[in-house]
Amino acid sequence: MQECLSESLVKNSVGNYQIDANKYLDALKKRLTTIQQEQIVYNQQSTNYGSADAPVLADAGIIKKQETVAGYNLSSNVLRQEVIGMAMKLGGFSLPDGYSCKKIFKDVSAVKPNNWICRAVEIGVENGIVSGLNKNFNPESNITRAEALAILMKAAGIKVQE
């Protein structure tokens, strides 16, 4: 997936790099074709939903690699902080070690519940991936599929035209 991101970076009018959604989607299509050629079956109609996706995401470094498909716990819920972690990796955002939390959310600190979540969620706010309008982030709460997809789409730089 990192190759897809690097292939889709373009300089904008002020000289900053941003992701070109069309190039990103083209790179993703090429990646999927490569995966299929390597005999990794991507079957969207599988009754074991996500069983083909999880190893691909693990190989790309987006999620932690497990020894078996069962290890991914695909029928379990996902936490808000886990989606932010995936979004940061998907978007290629780094979490600087010397980052000092600004305490945008009352329930997120540099220590609890995880030392990385404060950096990740605040960098997400700074980059428009997460809204900073609420007082709490609820990092250990489940997230809706709609929220997770919106966060991941924003992190990947994919904008849906309405």
N, C-alpha and C positions, 0 to 999 in steps of 0.2 A: 504494500500500500504506500510505503514511503516513496517508491519510485513513481507512483501515480501522482503524488503531491509534487515531487520535484519536476516532473514533466509538465505540470500545469501552471507553474509559477510564471507570472509576467509582471513587468514593472508598470506601475500606474503613472498618472501624469505628474505626481510629485516625487517619483523615483523609488517608492516603496514597492515591495513585492506583494502580490496578492494572487489568489488562486483563480484561474480562468475556469469556470464551471464546465464549459464545453470540452476543453482540453482534459480536465480531470475525468469527466465521464468517458471520453475516448480512451484515456489511459486505463481506466477501470475495465472497459470492454476488452482491451488488449490483454490485461492481466487475467481476466476470466477465461479468455481463449487459451492462454498459456496453461492455465490450471487444467482446463478440460483436456488439452493435449497431453498433459502429464498424467492422465487417467484419474484425476480427482473429479468425482462426479458431483455436479451441482444440480440437485434435484429439488426444485421448488415445491413439488407436489408430494414430497416425502411425508409420511405420517409421523416421522421422527423429526419434527420441525427444528431447524437449526443445526442438525447433525453434520451437514456438509459445510455450513458457514463457520462454525466455531473453530475448526482446525485452520481454516484459511485466515481468519482474524488472528489466531494465535501465531501462525507463521509470520504474519505481518507485524507482530509485536503490539497489537492493539489490546489483546487480552492475554492472560497467563496461559501458557501451554500446559495441557493435561495429558496424562499417559493414555487415557481412553476417552471416548466420547461421553461416557457416563460421568466422567470427572468434571465435565462442564456444568452439570446440574441444570440442564436446559429447561426443565419445568419449574424451576425456582424463580422467585421474584428477584428483581435487581434493585439495588439501593441507589439513591440519588448520587451519592459520592462515587459509586462505581461507574455510573454513566459519565460523570465529569472526568474521571480518570481515563476512560476510553476516548472521550472527546479530545482531551489534551494530546493523547498519543496520535489520534487520527488527524488532528489539525497540525501536528508537528510543533506544538508549543512546548517550550522548555519550562521547567519549574526551578528557578534559580535557588541555590542553597541559602544565600544571604538575604532572602526575601523577608521583609518585616510586614506582618499582617496588619492591614488597615482596619480590621474588624468591621467590614461592611455588613456582615450578618452577625447577630447576637449569639447564635448557637454554633458558630464556627470559629475555632481558635487555632493557634499554631501547635497546640498540644492535643486537644480532644476533638473528635474521637480519633482522628489520625493526624499525624504531623504534616502530611502533604496536602490535605484537603483545603486548608486555608489558602495556600498558594494557588492551588488549581482553580478553586472557585473564584477567587479574586482576579486571577488572570483571565478566566472565562468572562467575568463582568467587564473587564477592561477591553476585551476584544469582541464584545457584543454577542457572546455565545450564551450567557446567562443574564437574566434581568436582575439588577441590583435594587429593584424597587421595594421588595419585601424586607421585613426586619429579620426574618429567619429563613435559613436555607433548608433545614431539616435533612442533614446529610445521611442519617441512618433510617430514613423513611423510604418506602417503596416509591417508585416513580411510574407515572402512566406511560404507556407506549407512545402516546402523542408527544409528551414532554421529551422523552428519550430521543425520538426521531428528530424533533425540532432542534435539540441540542447537537446531535450528531451531524445533522445537515448543515447547521451554522458552522460547526467546527471544520467541516470538510470544505466550506466555502461554496456550497451548492444552494442556489437561490431558486425557489419555485416561482414561476411566473403565474400570477393569478388571472 
